[in-house]
């Protein structure tokens, strides 16, 4: 399930734990190592809206909570809206399907023991932490999120809780690469004035979007430090879910929590 983990020591005996997940199995008809879902969601699907067995989704989400070191009841998931809505999480909603916060693409908290999860399947799961301020966020961002500056909206809310943009560290999880993400010319034209760093060209000459390049540029403008982890979701059928590649598929995620060290 876990493709990358980073633990950061923070002031006051607290750690920020960041986990990026992947598919967790190699497919086939049976449950695979690292998750409870069966094909085509094998094995570590975290999405409750894709047609997977709800019990398997709960088991996968509970395993993720264990990796973060928080109870399952302390987790909060989002149902991404491809907008720029941000929710400050004070009371978690748990792992049950249907308990996800809706109409938001970013979750922010300064509460110890609360897990935040952003789901994706080609879009970018982003984990943000300001270590001195002990404020964290999980963000989902696709091309609409780039155009609407969802990561900037999340940082603004972090600042309202005491964060400083120049202290923010970001992990950008696996996402579709520019070569695999050709788009209609009008989409590229709409995004170019807002985030020119995201515009590239696919191998066939079509305009394309490099989500993580655009996010890295935006985070640099904000003064934050960004690191991309993992490769292209569309090019990794064993390791990552990809909606563009498969259509019917699961969701990986980025999870973050403040926990007592």
HELIX and SHEET records of a PDB file:
HELIX    1   1 UNK A   54  UNK A   68  1                                  15    
HELIX    2   2 UNK A   72  UNK A   74  5                                   3    
HELIX    3   3 UNK A  143  UNK A  148  1                                   6    
HELIX    4   4 UNK A  150  UNK A  160  1                                  11    
HELIX    5   5 UNK A  165  UNK A  167  5                                   3    
HELIX    6   6 UNK A  178  UNK A  180  5                                   3    
HELIX    7   7 UNK A  185  UNK A  192  1                                   8    
HELIX    8   8 UNK A  196  UNK A  198  5                                   3    
HELIX    9   9 UNK A  211  UNK A  222  1                                  12    
HELIX   10  10 UNK A  243  UNK A  246  1                                   4    
SHEET    1   A 6 UNK A   2  UNK A  10  0                                        
SHEET    2   A 6 UNK A  14  UNK A  21 -1                                        
SHEET    3   A 6 UNK A 252  UNK A 260 -1                                        
SHEET    4   A 6 UNK A 115  UNK A 120 -1                                        
SHEET    5   A 6 UNK A  75  UNK A  79  1                                        
SHEET    6   A 6 UNK A 101  UNK A 102  1                                        
SHEET    1   B 6 UNK A  86  UNK A  88  0                                        
SHEET    2   B 6 UNK A 106  UNK A 109  1                                        
SHEET    3   B 6 UNK A 135  UNK A 141 -1                                        
SHEET    4   B 6 UNK A 124  UNK A 130 -1                                        
SHEET    5   B 6 UNK A 168  UNK A 172 -1                                        
SHEET    6   B 6 UNK A 225  UNK A 228  1                                        
SHEET    1   C 2 UNK A 199  UNK A 201  0                                        
SHEET    2   C 2 UNK A 207  UNK A 209 -1                                        
END                                                                             
